[in-house]
Structure formats: structure tokens, C-alpha cells
């Protein structure tokens, strides 16, 4: 993870170095190892480097091609580099070729489609001074951020963070009240792939590239979807699928272990992070390396804490060096310092992760893996209904039983029967039921929200919630053959990854989530649904694949307990003593229900904790905004 920024004045105005320097100054936490910039006429580019791969130090970015003058800046970790070098005809050791040179060569060879030929996590921009065009691209899952501001025929400003873009000086800082409402409402963070808290700044969606021309045009295109053409050589038997599952995840983990500096992983005791740690520690052991570093959040004050028990069970079988952050330590003021500098109001919801990033950073770990977002890889897409409509009734019944058994229902026959009866209902009735469910959810959320009624009305929150739910309803993408299914293009998944990236950057740590690996996702889409849920277990194929490497109780663990909420509440407790006369000033006074905020602070209840936390995070964030915020 690094930070990048750039400015092109298409109107020919010279770019002052001071403006680029301000942008670079906002990226220091993302790139503490080296900050460099390059200004030339109507352009300026900058990179704040966090060196996490051997090749990161063989070149300095902004990288300038000696012949064409093309400029490259990137926040990247490119995988399968030897293969890519062969395809590009570069005959040099992979560690001797920097990402800037490699990205430029790929762009020269494949043009706008070069991003589709890459593997890894990346966000980069390439400026062509001869044609006066800028090409930029972002990795398939949006692990690396890229935001921009564009005025046709005048300027294009981009960066890794919104703060860097705003620091340029000419970008309007008018806030999007719809996004403020999203933060207070609590459910619509992933409403789309492009909006930010500022109207003049937008995100480049994942798996997309853009091309900006001096003539004033901007072209944007998505280059990848999780469900593509049927791969050659897919497994046939259950045993082959299980083996392939382990091999695919193992490759994804090993790609993320490549570094000249320490790499570690979060370990929650759940199936996903435990699988990552098992494969990583196995690789370390095979190479004769020291114990693999893991970071875990525990609650030793609760002997029944399932996560704490599972973490210790995992560590008893793997060669790891563990660092623990216990819930009892949350009274330490340093544990909540990051609240004061969090980049967005949404970010305060992952206190547990922030504690682990802080612990990793303190030990010199600059890259940290985790198990996010593995749950989404194993979506099943209402198999009972789909099979029923194909008149495969016995299979539909078994699928309904599996569905309810996997949710922990002790006697699944009655709910499975209700599912089968529901399969008889016409599509229109399902649509009406979904509308009723949506309206019910909206009323419940409104009843507990600390957002003012006026704000919700101004931004038409009802419609925003409808838009958000439609992204959930339409998130499952099937191959036309009916054999492949994935939901990995859903906006809410990207929103979560972006949140982890922002919080990790506060501590100079780079997230490396193996379950966002493009090849793994493409493979996962073709795993038969019957292997995703089987014998009452969701993610059955992963459980079976990892069974030889995990304790039995972790491989087949079904509970979903999560102590993250306890960490959130612990930090929240330290922020309840607020003087509302100080914080309820413009613009916040126009966004919050003062009476509800006062009542929640005086007597916080479980039902109001999320809304209260959102309101307090918003207040802290607004106070820290520079330049000034406008309602």
C-alpha cells in the first residue's frame, strides 16, 4: 500500500508545486518510507511509498519513461511477475523491474485492456504527454483506492484519498448530505461504487479503467466480472473440487506472502482467517522461516468466549508467533486515539481491526492478511426455489433442509416445508413480499436512527434505502448455463474492503486479503452450489479442503459469535461525555436529532449503540475536516 496523487490542467495552466505538495502531505500515513513528486508544465504527480515488495525500491515514482516522457504512479502489488515479464518480452530478474516500468510496458502492449492482464492489487495512472491523455485503472475487487475530480476541458485531479484530492485547492468541498445520511442511517454504506462524502469527488469503481483526453472527454469501462467464461479443466469429482479449493487458496496466500518485509495475518478463530493462517504458517515452516506472526483479539474475562477458545486451539497446532489484544485493554487511551483521525464516519465500526493493525505496526509488520470477505464467495442463491422451478423436487427439498440446518435450526423440516410452499408462489407475490420486508426494515431503522427527520426527508432516504436493497437483491450473478454463481461484484463488499484499507493506512499497514484474489474468485464462481452447502454446513468445500490443517472444532465450527461489537462499545464508552452545545453546531446541527442524541448519550442501550456510535464518529470526523465543510 502506498499513496498516489496527480493533477492535469487540460486548460494549459501551469501546475504549482505547492498544490501537489499539499496533496502529497495528506498521504504520509499511507507511505512513510519515501515521498516524491514531479511537476512539469500543466501536470504534477506524487507518490508516498510504503515499500512492501522487493521491487519497490528499484525505482522511484513518479516513474518517467526516458523515451516518451510518459509518467507512471502506482499503489500496487503485482503478482505472477515472472509470467508477466515473459509476456512483455522483458528479460530481467523480476525483482529488478519496478512496478512503474512494468505497468508502462503492459500499457504499451495492451493499451486500455492492460488492467485485465494483471494479477494483484493495484491502482495506477499513466500520463501520455504526447497525446495529452491519462489512463488509470483499479484492481478487480477495489482493494486499492482511487478517487478523482474532473472538470471537462479544465482539470483532472486524482488520489488515493479524498483528503488528498481536496488538498489540491481548486476542488469544491461541498458535502453530499446523502452520504451523511448513509453514515447516520447505518445500513447504506454500500449504496453504490462511486459516491464519496463530497459531491465533486467520486471513486473509480473496482475492475474499471478510465481514459481522460485533453479534448474534454472521459471514457470509463469495466474490464472484469466474477462470472466469466467456463474455465478449461474444471474438477469433476467431489474429491477433485476439494483438492482444487485448497490449491487455489494456497496460491492466493502465497502470492500475499511475497515481501522483503514481515507479513502477518489476523486470526479470529473462525474458519476463514484460520485457513489463511494454516496455509501461511505451513509455507513458513516449509521454508525454515521463523514462526508466522498472527494478531488476535480476545476476551479473557469471559471463559465462554468462543473466539478466544478457538484462537488458542488453532495456535496449539500451528507454528505461529501470536500477539493478543484483549478486550480488557480497551480502557487504554491509545486504543481509541484512531477515532480522532479516522478518515470517514463508517470507519469507526471496525475498532477490533484497528487494534490489530496498531499492534502489527508496533512490531514492524507492514502487510497483514485476513479472512475478508470469504463469506461472500460461497453464496448459494436460493437453491431450493431454483431447483423447484426446474421440477427437481427431491433436490429442492434437500436444498431447503440444508439451508435451514446450516442456520442452526434443530428441526429444519417445518421451515423447509414453508420454503417449499413459498416456491409455489408466483414471482409477483415474491416481489410484494420483498417490498413489504423493505418497508418494515426501513421503519425499524428510522425508529432508532439519530439522523434528523429533516435530513432523511431532504435526501429522500426512503429511495436511497430502496436503491441499496436493490443492489443486494441483484447481487447474485449467474452464468447463462446456470452452473456458475457469484456475488463478488456487489457494492457492499467493496465498501467493506475500502473501509479496512482506510483504517489500516492510519497505522502504515497494507491489507492483503487472500479471498479477494481474482483467480480464486473466478474458480469459486464455478464451485457447484451443492458443495457450497452440504451436510448442514455452509462453505462445506472449504471446510473439507482445510480439514487436514485445522482443529476439528474450527473446521466444522458453525456459530457466528463475534466480539467486534464489544470492542466498538468499549471505545464508544470513552466518547459519551460530550458537550452537545459544542458539537451541535453547523453543519452537524442540521443532520442530528438533538433529543435522541441526548437520550442515547445519557442512557445508551443496545438498540441505540450503532446509531450513537455513527453520530459521534460523524461529529469527530466533521471537526477534523480540512478544508472547511459546507452543509
C-alpha positions as CSV (number, residue, x, y, z in Angstrom):
1,X,0.0,0.0,0.0
2,X,1.2,3.4,-1.0
3,X,-0.4,6.8,-1.7
4,X,-0.6,8.4,-5.1
5,X,-1.9,11.7,-6.4
6,X,-1.9,13.8,-9.5
7,X,-3.2,16.8,-11.3
8,X,-3.5,17.6,-15.0
9,X,-4.5,21.1,-16.1
10,X,-6.1,20.4,-19.5
11,X,-6.6,24.2,-20.0
12,X,-2.8,24.6,-20.1
13,X,-2.4,26.4,-16.8
14,X,0.9,25.5,-15.1
15,X,0.6,23.2,-12.1
16,X,2.2,24.8,-9.0
17,X,4.4,22.5,-7.0
18,X,2.8,23.8,-3.8
19,X,-0.6,22.3,-4.7
20,X,1.0,18.9,-5.4
21,X,3.0,19.1,-2.2
22,X,-0.3,19.7,-0.3
23,X,-1.8,16.6,-1.8
24,X,1.3,14.5,-1.0
25,X,1.2,15.8,2.5
26,X,-2.2,14.1,3.0
27,X,-0.7,10.7,2.1
28,X,2.1,10.5,4.6
29,X,0.5,7.7,6.7
30,X,-0.1,5.6,3.6
31,X,3.5,5.9,2.5
32,X,6.0,6.6,5.3
33,X,9.1,5.2,3.5
34,X,9.5,7.9,0.8
35,X,7.6,10.8,-0.6
36,X,8.4,12.1,-4.1
37,X,6.8,14.4,-6.6
38,X,7.3,15.5,-10.2
39,X,5.8,18.7,-11.8
40,X,6.2,19.6,-15.5
41,X,4.2,22.3,-17.1
42,X,0.5,21.5,-16.8
43,X,1.0,18.3,-14.8
44,X,2.0,17.2,-11.4
45,X,2.3,13.7,-9.9
46,X,3.3,12.3,-6.5
47,X,3.8,9.1,-4.6
48,X,4.1,8.3,-0.9
49,X,5.7,4.9,-0.8
50,X,5.2,2.0,1.6
51,X,7.7,-0.5,0.3
52,X,6.3,-4.0,0.8
53,X,7.8,-5.9,-2.1
54,X,11.5,-6.3,-3.2
55,X,10.9,-4.4,-6.5
56,X,9.5,-1.4,-4.7
57,X,13.0,0.0,-4.1
58,X,14.5,-0.5,-7.5
59,X,12.8,2.6,-9.0
60,X,11.4,5.9,-7.8
61,X,7.9,7.0,-8.6
62,X,6.6,9.1,-10.3
63,X,8.5,6.9,-12.9
64,X,9.2,8.6,-16.2
65,X,9.9,6.7,-19.4
66,X,13.1,8.1,-20.9
67,X,11.9,7.9,-24.5
68,X,8.3,9.0,-24.4
69,X,8.2,11.0,-21.2
70,X,5.2,9.0,-20.0
71,X,4.7,9.3,-16.3
72,X,3.5,6.4,-14.0
73,X,2.4,6.5,-10.4
74,X,1.0,3.4,-8.7
75,X,-0.2,1.9,-5.5
76,X,0.4,-1.7,-6.4
77,X,1.4,-5.2,-5.6
78,X,1.6,-7.1,-9.0
79,X,1.5,-10.9,-8.7
80,X,2.9,-13.5,-11.1
81,X,5.6,-11.1,-12.2
82,X,7.8,-13.7,-14.0
83,X,4.9,-14.7,-16.2
84,X,4.1,-11.1,-16.9
85,X,7.7,-10.2,-17.8
86,X,7.8,-13.1,-20.3
87,X,4.6,-12.0,-21.9
88,X,6.1,-8.5,-22.3
89,X,9.5,-9.7,-23.5
90,X,11.4,-8.2,-20.6
91,X,14.4,-10.5,-19.9
92,X,15.5,-9.4,-16.4
93,X,15.0,-10.8,-12.9
94,X,11.5,-10.0,-11.6
95,X,12.9,-8.2,-8.5
96,X,14.9,-5.8,-10.7
97,X,11.9,-4.4,-12.6
98,X,9.8,-1.8,-10.7
99,X,6.0,-1.6,-11.0
100,X,6.2,1.7,-12.9
101,X,8.2,0.2,-15.7
102,X,6.1,-2.9,-15.8
103,X,2.8,-1.1,-15.9
104,X,4.1,1.2,-18.6
105,X,5.2,-1.8,-20.7
106,X,1.8,-3.5,-20.2
107,X,0.0,-0.4,-21.2
108,X,2.2,0.0,-24.3
109,X,1.5,-3.7,-25.3
110,X,-2.2,-4.0,-24.5
111,X,-3.5,-0.4,-24.3
112,X,-6.6,0.2,-22.3
113,X,-7.1,-3.5,-21.7
114,X,-3.8,-3.9,-19.8
115,X,-5.5,-3.9,-16.4
116,X,-7.3,-7.1,-17.4
117,X,-3.9,-8.9,-17.9
118,X,-2.7,-8.0,-14.4
119,X,-2.9,-10.0,-11.2
120,X,-2.7,-8.5,-7.7
121,X,-3.9,-5.4,-6.0
122,X,-3.4,-2.1,-7.8
123,X,-4.5,1.5,-8.5
124,X,-2.3,3.4,-11.0
125,X,-2.3,6.2,-13.5
126,X,-0.2,6.7,-16.7
127,X,0.2,10.1,-18.3
128,X,0.9,10.3,-22.0
129,X,2.4,13.8,-22.7
130,X,2.4,13.4,-26.5
131,X,-1.3,12.5,-26.8
132,X,-2.2,14.5,-23.6
133,X,-4.2,11.6,-22.2
134,X,-4.3,10.0,-18.8
135,X,-5.1,6.3,-18.3
136,X,-6.0,4.9,-14.8
137,X,-7.2,1.6,-13.6
138,X,-8.2,-0.2,-10.4
139,X,-7.9,-3.8,-9.3
140,X,-10.9,-6.2,-9.7
141,X,-12.1,-6.0,-6.0
142,X,-11.1,-2.4,-5.2
143,X,-8.6,-3.4,-2.6
144,X,-6.6,-0.3,-3.6
145,X,-8.5,3.0,-3.7
146,X,-8.6,5.6,-6.5
147,X,-10.8,8.8,-6.3
148,X,-10.9,11.7,-8.7
149,X,-12.4,15.1,-9.6
150,X,-13.0,16.0,-13.2
151,X,-13.9,19.3,-14.9
152,X,-14.1,18.7,-18.7
153,X,-11.5,20.7,-20.6
154,X,-10.1,22.1,-17.4
155,X,-8.6,19.7,-14.9
156,X,-8.4,16.2,-13.6
157,X,-7.3,15.6,-10.0
158,X,-6.8,12.1,-8.6
159,X,-5.5,10.5,-5.5
160,X,-5.6,7.5,-3.1
161,X,-7.8,9.5,-0.7
162,X,-10.5,12.1,-0.8
163,X,-8.4,14.3,1.5
164,X,-5.5,14.4,-1.0
165,X,-7.8,15.4,-3.8
166,X,-9.4,18.2,-1.8
167,X,-5.9,19.4,-0.7
168,X,-5.2,20.4,-4.3
169,X,-7.1,23.6,-3.7
170,X,-9.5,24.0,-6.6
171,X,-11.8,21.1,-5.8
172,X,-15.1,22.2,-4.2
173,X,-15.5,20.8,-0.7
174,X,-19.3,20.8,-0.6
175,X,-20.5,17.7,1.2
176,X,-23.0,15.2,-0.1
177,X,-25.8,15.2,2.5
178,X,-27.0,11.9,1.1
179,X,-23.7,10.3,2.3
180,X,-24.1,12.0,5.7
181,X,-27.5,10.3,6.0
182,X,-26.0,7.0,5.0
183,X,-23.5,7.2,7.8
184,X,-26.2,8.0,10.4
185,X,-28.7,5.5,9.0
186,X,-26.2,2.7,9.3
187,X,-27.2,0.4,6.5
188,X,-26.5,2.1,3.2
189,X,-22.7,2.4,3.2
190,X,-22.5,0.2,0.1
191,X,-25.2,2.1,-1.8
192,X,-23.0,2.3,-5.0
193,X,-19.5,2.1,-6.2
194,X,-18.8,5.7,-6.9
195,X,-20.1,8.2,-4.4
196,X,-18.0,9.8,-1.6
197,X,-18.8,12.3,1.1
198,X,-18.1,15.2,-1.3
199,X,-20.1,16.0,-4.4
200,X,-17.2,16.9,-6.5
201,X,-15.1,13.8,-5.8
202,X,-16.0,10.3,-7.0
203,X,-14.5,6.8,-6.9
204,X,-13.2,4.8,-9.8
205,X,-15.2,1.6,-9.4
206,X,-13.3,-1.7,-9.0
207,X,-12.4,-3.7,-12.1
208,X,-12.6,-0.5,-14.1
209,X,-10.3,1.8,-16.2
210,X,-10.8,5.3,-17.3
211,X,-9.2,7.4,-20.1
212,X,-9.2,11.2,-19.9
213,X,-8.5,13.2,-23.0
214,X,-7.4,16.8,-23.5
215,X,-10.4,17.3,-25.8
216,X,-12.6,17.2,-22.7
217,X,-13.9,13.6,-22.9
218,X,-13.6,10.9,-20.3
219,X,-14.2,7.2,-21.1
220,X,-14.8,4.6,-18.4
221,X,-15.2,0.9,-18.7
222,X,-15.5,-2.2,-16.6
223,X,-13.0,-4.8,-17.7
224,X,-13.9,-7.8,-15.4
225,X,-16.8,-9.7,-13.9
226,X,-16.5,-12.5,-11.3
227,X,-18.6,-14.8,-13.5
228,X,-16.9,-15.3,-16.9
229,X,-16.5,-18.0,-19.5
230,X,-16.3,-21.5,-18.3
231,X,-12.6,-22.2,-17.4
232,X,-10.9,-25.2,-19.0
233,X,-10.1,-28.2,-16.9
234,X,-12.6,-27.7,-14.0
235,X,-12.7,-30.5,-11.5
236,X,-15.3,-33.3,-12.0
237,X,-15.5,-35.3,-8.8
238,X,-16.1,-34.0,-5.2
239,X,-12.6,-35.1,-4.3
240,X,-11.1,-33.0,-7.2
241,X,-13.1,-29.9,-6.2
242,X,-11.9,-30.2,-2.6
243,X,-8.3,-30.5,-3.7
244,X,-8.6,-27.7,-6.1
245,X,-10.2,-25.5,-3.4
246,X,-7.1,-26.0,-1.2
247,X,-4.7,-25.4,-4.1
248,X,-6.5,-22.1,-5.2
249,X,-6.5,-20.7,-1.7
250,X,-2.9,-21.8,-1.1
251,X,-1.8,-19.9,-4.2
252,X,-3.7,-16.8,-3.1
253,X,-2.0,-16.9,0.3
254,X,1.5,-17.5,-1.1
255,X,1.0,-14.5,-3.5
256,X,0.4,-12.3,-0.5
257,X,3.4,-13.7,1.5
258,X,5.8,-12.3,-1.1
259,X,7.6,-9.4,0.5
260,X,11.1,-8.4,1.7
261,X,9.5,-7.2,5.0
262,X,7.4,-9.0,7.6
263,X,3.9,-10.2,6.7
264,X,1.4,-11.4,9.2
265,X,-2.3,-12.2,9.5
266,X,-5.3,-11.6,11.7
267,X,-6.6,-14.7,13.4
268,X,-10.2,-14.6,14.8
269,X,-10.6,-18.3,15.3
270,X,-13.1,-18.6,12.6
271,X,-12.8,-20.8,9.5
272,X,-11.7,-18.2,7.1
273,X,-8.8,-16.5,8.9
274,X,-7.8,-19.8,10.4
275,X,-7.5,-21.2,6.9
276,X,-5.2,-18.3,5.9
277,X,-3.0,-18.8,8.9
278,X,-2.8,-22.5,8.5
279,X,-1.6,-22.2,4.9
280,X,0.8,-19.3,5.7
281,X,2.4,-21.0,8.7
282,X,2.8,-24.2,6.6
283,X,4.6,-22.2,3.9
284,X,6.8,-20.5,6.5
285,X,7.6,-23.9,8.1
286,X,8.5,-25.4,4.8
287,X,11.0,-22.7,4.1
288,X,12.5,-22.9,7.5
289,X,11.4,-19.4,8.4
290,X,10.6,-18.1,12.0
291,X,7.1,-18.6,13.4
292,X,4.4,-16.9,11.3
293,X,3.1,-13.7,13.0
294,X,-0.6,-13.6,13.9
295,X,-2.7,-11.0,15.7
296,X,-5.8,-11.8,17.6
297,X,-8.5,-10.1,19.6
298,X,-9.5,-12.0,22.8
299,X,-11.8,-11.6,25.8
300,X,-10.1,-13.5,28.6
301,X,-12.6,-12.0,31.0
302,X,-15.2,-14.3,29.5
303,X,-14.3,-18.0,29.9
304,X,-17.1,-18.9,27.4
305,X,-15.8,-16.7,24.6
306,X,-15.9,-19.0,21.6
307,X,-13.4,-16.9,19.6
308,X,-10.8,-16.9,22.4
309,X,-11.1,-20.7,22.8
310,X,-10.8,-21.2,19.0
311,X,-7.8,-19.0,18.7
312,X,-5.9,-20.9,21.3
313,X,-7.0,-24.2,19.7
314,X,-5.6,-23.0,16.4
315,X,-2.3,-21.8,17.9
316,X,-1.8,-25.1,19.6
317,X,-1.5,-26.8,16.2
318,X,0.3,-24.2,14.1
319,X,3.9,-22.8,14.2
320,X,2.9,-19.1,14.9
321,X,4.0,-16.1,17.0
322,X,0.9,-14.7,18.5
323,X,0.1,-11.2,19.7
324,X,-3.1,-10.7,21.6
325,X,-5.2,-7.6,22.1
326,X,-7.6,-8.3,24.9
327,X,-10.9,-6.5,25.4
328,X,-9.8,-5.5,28.9
329,X,-7.0,-3.4,27.4
330,X,-9.6,-1.1,25.7
331,X,-9.5,1.3,28.7
332,X,-6.1,2.4,27.4
333,X,-6.5,5.8,25.8
334,X,-4.3,4.8,22.9
335,X,-6.8,2.2,21.9
336,X,-9.3,4.9,20.8
337,X,-6.8,7.5,19.5
338,X,-7.5,6.5,16.0
339,X,-11.1,7.7,16.4
340,X,-9.8,11.2,16.3
341,X,-8.1,10.7,12.9
342,X,-10.4,8.2,11.2
343,X,-11.0,9.1,7.5
344,X,-14.7,8.5,7.3
345,X,-17.6,8.1,9.8
346,X,-18.0,4.5,8.6
347,X,-14.5,3.6,9.7
348,X,-15.2,3.7,13.5
349,X,-17.2,0.5,13.1
350,X,-14.1,-1.7,12.9
351,X,-12.4,-1.0,16.2
352,X,-11.2,-4.6,16.6
353,X,-9.4,-4.4,13.2
354,X,-7.9,-1.1,14.1
355,X,-6.4,-2.6,17.3
356,X,-4.8,-5.4,15.3
357,X,-3.4,-3.0,12.7
358,X,-1.9,-0.9,15.5
359,X,-0.4,-4.0,17.2
360,X,1.0,-5.2,13.9
361,X,2.5,-1.8,13.1
362,X,4.2,-1.6,16.5
363,X,6.0,-4.8,15.7
364,X,7.2,-3.7,12.3
365,X,4.6,-5.8,10.3
366,X,3.7,-3.7,7.2
367,X,1.4,-6.2,5.5
368,X,-1.5,-8.1,7.2
369,X,-3.8,-10.7,5.7
370,X,-7.3,-11.6,7.0
371,X,-10.3,-13.7,6.1
372,X,-12.4,-10.9,4.5
373,X,-14.7,-11.4,2.5
374,X,-14.8,-15.2,2.4
375,X,-18.4,-15.5,3.4
376,X,-19.5,-13.9,0.1
377,X,-17.6,-16.4,-2.0
378,X,-19.9,-19.2,-1.0
379,X,-23.3,-17.6,-1.9
380,X,-25.9,-20.2,-2.8
381,X,-28.6,-18.1,-4.5
382,X,-31.8,-19.6,-3.1
383,X,-31.1,-23.1,-4.5
384,X,-34.4,-24.6,-3.3
385,X,-36.5,-22.2,-5.3
386,X,-34.3,-22.5,-8.4
387,X,-34.4,-26.3,-8.3
388,X,-38.2,-26.3,-7.6
389,X,-38.8,-24.3,-10.7
390,X,-36.8,-26.8,-12.7
391,X,-39.2,-29.5,-11.3
392,X,-36.2,-31.2,-9.5
393,X,-38.4,-31.6,-6.4
394,X,-36.4,-34.0,-4.4
395,X,-33.2,-31.9,-4.8
396,X,-35.2,-28.8,-3.9
397,X,-36.4,-30.4,-0.7
398,X,-32.8,-31.4,0.2
399,X,-31.6,-27.9,-0.5
400,X,-34.3,-26.4,1.7
401,X,-33.3,-28.8,4.5
402,X,-29.6,-27.9,4.0
403,X,-30.4,-24.2,4.1
404,X,-32.2,-24.3,7.4
405,X,-29.8,-26.8,9.0
406,X,-26.8,-24.6,8.1
407,X,-28.5,-21.8,10.0
408,X,-28.6,-23.8,13.2
409,X,-32.2,-24.8,13.2
410,X,-32.6,-28.0,15.2
411,X,-35.7,-29.2,13.5
412,X,-35.4,-27.9,9.9
413,X,-38.4,-29.8,8.4
414,X,-41.0,-27.2,9.2
415,X,-39.1,-24.2,7.9
416,X,-38.1,-26.2,4.9
417,X,-41.7,-27.1,4.3
418,X,-42.5,-23.3,4.4
419,X,-39.8,-22.7,1.9
420,X,-41.2,-25.3,-0.4
421,X,-44.7,-23.8,-0.1
422,X,-43.2,-20.4,-0.9
423,X,-41.7,-21.9,-4.1
424,X,-45.3,-22.3,-5.3
425,X,-45.9,-18.5,-5.1
426,X,-45.7,-16.6,-8.4
427,X,-42.9,-14.1,-8.9
428,X,-45.2,-11.2,-8.3
429,X,-46.0,-12.4,-4.8
430,X,-42.3,-12.7,-4.0
431,X,-41.9,-9.1,-5.2
432,X,-44.7,-7.9,-3.0
433,X,-43.2,-9.7,0.0
434,X,-39.8,-8.1,-0.7
435,X,-41.5,-4.7,-0.8
436,X,-43.2,-5.3,2.5
437,X,-40.0,-6.5,4.1
438,X,-38.1,-3.5,2.8
439,X,-40.7,-1.1,4.2
440,X,-40.7,-2.9,7.5
441,X,-36.9,-2.7,7.7
442,X,-36.9,1.0,6.8
443,X,-39.4,1.8,9.6
444,X,-37.3,0.0,12.1
445,X,-34.1,1.7,11.1
446,X,-35.7,5.1,11.1
447,X,-37.1,4.5,14.6
448,X,-33.6,4.0,16.0
449,X,-31.6,6.5,13.8
450,X,-30.2,9.6,15.4
451,X,-30.5,11.4,12.0
452,X,-32.9,14.2,11.9
453,X,-36.2,13.7,10.2
454,X,-35.5,16.8,8.1
455,X,-32.2,15.3,6.8
456,X,-33.9,12.0,5.9
457,X,-36.5,13.9,4.0
458,X,-34.1,16.2,2.2
459,X,-32.0,13.3,0.8
460,X,-35.1,11.1,0.2
461,X,-33.7,8.4,2.4
462,X,-36.5,6.0,1.6
463,X,-35.4,6.0,-2.0
464,X,-31.8,5.6,-1.0
465,X,-32.6,2.6,1.1
466,X,-34.6,1.1,-1.9
467,X,-31.5,1.7,-4.1
468,X,-29.3,0.0,-1.6
469,X,-31.6,-3.0,-1.2
470,X,-31.8,-3.4,-4.9
471,X,-28.0,-3.9,-5.0
472,X,-28.5,-6.7,-2.5
473,X,-31.4,-8.3,-4.4
474,X,-29.5,-8.1,-7.7
475,X,-26.1,-9.1,-6.3
476,X,-26.2,-12.7,-7.4
477,X,-24.8,-13.1,-10.9
478,X,-25.4,-16.4,-12.7
479,X,-23.7,-17.7,-15.7
480,X,-26.1,-18.3,-18.6
481,X,-25.5,-22.1,-18.2
482,X,-26.8,-21.9,-14.6
483,X,-23.6,-23.6,-13.4
484,X,-21.7,-20.6,-12.0
485,X,-22.7,-18.1,-9.4
486,X,-21.0,-15.2,-7.7
487,X,-22.0,-12.0,-5.7
488,X,-18.5,-10.6,-5.5
489,X,-19.3,-7.5,-7.6
490,X,-21.8,-6.2,-5.0
491,X,-21.0,-2.7,-3.9
492,X,-21.3,-3.5,-0.1
493,X,-18.3,-5.9,-0.5
494,X,-16.1,-3.2,-2.0
495,X,-17.3,-0.7,0.7
496,X,-16.0,-3.1,3.4
497,X,-12.7,-3.5,1.7
498,X,-12.3,0.2,1.3
499,X,-13.0,0.7,5.0
500,X,-10.3,-1.8,6.0
501,X,-7.9,-0.1,3.7
502,X,-8.5,3.4,5.2
503,X,-8.2,2.2,8.8
504,X,-5.0,0.1,8.1
505,X,-3.4,3.1,6.4
506,X,-3.7,5.1,9.6
507,X,-1.1,2.7,11.0
508,X,1.1,2.4,7.9
509,X,-0.1,-1.2,7.3
510,X,-1.1,-2.7,4.0
511,X,-4.2,-5.1,4.0
512,X,-3.6,-8.2,1.9
513,X,-6.8,-10.2,1.9
514,X,-6.3,-13.6,0.1
515,X,-10.0,-14.1,-0.5
516,X,-10.0,-11.1,-2.9
517,X,-7.7,-13.0,-5.3
518,X,-9.1,-12.7,-8.8
519,X,-8.2,-16.3,-9.8
520,X,-9.7,-17.6,-6.6
521,X,-12.9,-15.7,-7.2
522,X,-13.2,-16.9,-10.7
523,X,-12.7,-20.5,-9.6
524,X,-15.1,-20.1,-6.7
525,X,-17.9,-19.0,-9.0
526,X,-17.9,-22.4,-10.7
527,X,-17.9,-24.5,-7.5
528,X,-21.2,-26.4,-7.6
529,X,-23.8,-25.0,-5.2
530,X,-24.2,-28.5,-3.7
531,X,-20.6,-28.3,-2.5
532,X,-21.0,-24.8,-1.0
533,X,-23.7,-26.1,1.4
534,X,-23.7,-29.7,2.4
535,X,-24.4,-31.9,5.4
536,X,-25.8,-28.8,7.2
537,X,-22.6,-26.8,6.7
538,X,-22.2,-23.6,4.7
539,X,-18.8,-23.4,3.0
540,X,-18.6,-27.2,3.0
541,X,-15.9,-27.4,0.3
542,X,-13.6,-25.1,2.1
543,X,-14.2,-26.9,5.4
544,X,-13.4,-30.2,3.8
545,X,-10.4,-28.8,2.0
546,X,-8.9,-27.4,5.2
547,X,-9.9,-30.2,7.5
548,X,-6.3,-31.8,7.5
549,X,-4.8,-28.5,8.6
550,X,-7.3,-27.2,11.2
551,X,-8.6,-28.4,14.5
552,X,-11.9,-30.2,14.1
553,X,-13.9,-27.7,16.1
554,X,-12.7,-24.9,13.8
555,X,-13.1,-26.7,10.5
556,X,-16.7,-27.5,11.4
557,X,-17.5,-24.5,13.6
558,X,-20.9,-23.1,12.8
559,X,-21.5,-20.4,15.4
560,X,-21.2,-16.8,14.3
561,X,-20.2,-15.1,17.6
562,X,-18.1,-12.0,17.0
563,X,-16.6,-9.9,19.8
564,X,-16.1,-6.9,17.5
565,X,-19.2,-5.3,18.9
566,X,-17.8,-5.5,22.4
567,X,-14.7,-3.6,21.2
568,X,-16.9,-1.0,19.5
569,X,-18.9,-0.5,22.7
570,X,-15.7,-0.2,24.8
571,X,-14.4,2.7,22.6
572,X,-17.8,4.3,22.5
573,X,-17.9,4.4,26.3
574,X,-15.0,6.8,26.2
575,X,-16.8,9.3,24.0
576,X,-20.1,9.6,25.7
577,X,-19.1,12.6,27.8
578,X,-19.7,15.2,25.2
579,X,-20.9,18.8,25.5
580,X,-23.7,18.9,22.9
581,X,-23.6,22.7,22.9
582,X,-20.1,22.4,21.5
583,X,-20.7,19.7,18.9
584,X,-24.2,20.6,17.8
585,X,-23.1,23.5,15.7
586,X,-23.5,24.0,11.9
587,X,-23.4,21.9,9.9
588,X,-23.9,18.9,12.3
589,X,-27.0,20.6,13.9
590,X,-28.8,20.2,10.6
591,X,-28.1,16.5,10.5
592,X,-28.9,15.2,14.0
593,X,-31.9,14.7,16.2
594,X,-30.7,16.5,19.3
595,X,-33.2,14.9,21.6
596,X,-32.4,11.4,20.5
597,X,-28.6,12.1,20.7
598,X,-29.0,13.4,24.3
599,X,-31.1,10.5,25.4
600,X,-28.8,7.9,23.9
601,X,-25.7,9.5,25.5
602,X,-27.3,9.6,28.9
603,X,-28.6,6.1,28.8
604,X,-27.1,4.1,25.9
605,X,-29.0,0.9,25.1
606,X,-28.1,-2.0,22.8
607,X,-30.7,-0.8,20.3
608,X,-29.1,2.7,20.1
609,X,-25.5,1.8,20.2
610,X,-24.9,1.7,16.5
611,X,-26.7,4.9,15.8
612,X,-25.0,6.6,18.7
613,X,-21.6,5.4,17.5
614,X,-22.4,6.7,14.0
615,X,-23.4,10.1,15.3
616,X,-20.3,10.5,17.5
617,X,-18.0,9.3,14.7
618,X,-19.6,11.8,12.4
619,X,-19.1,14.6,14.8
620,X,-15.4,13.8,15.4
621,X,-14.9,13.5,11.6
622,X,-16.6,16.8,10.8
623,X,-14.5,18.6,13.4
624,X,-11.3,17.2,11.7
625,X,-12.2,18.1,8.2
626,X,-9.8,20.5,6.3
627,X,-10.7,22.3,4.2
628,X,-13.9,23.6,5.9
629,X,-17.1,21.6,5.4
630,X,-20.2,23.2,3.9
631,X,-23.7,21.8,4.5
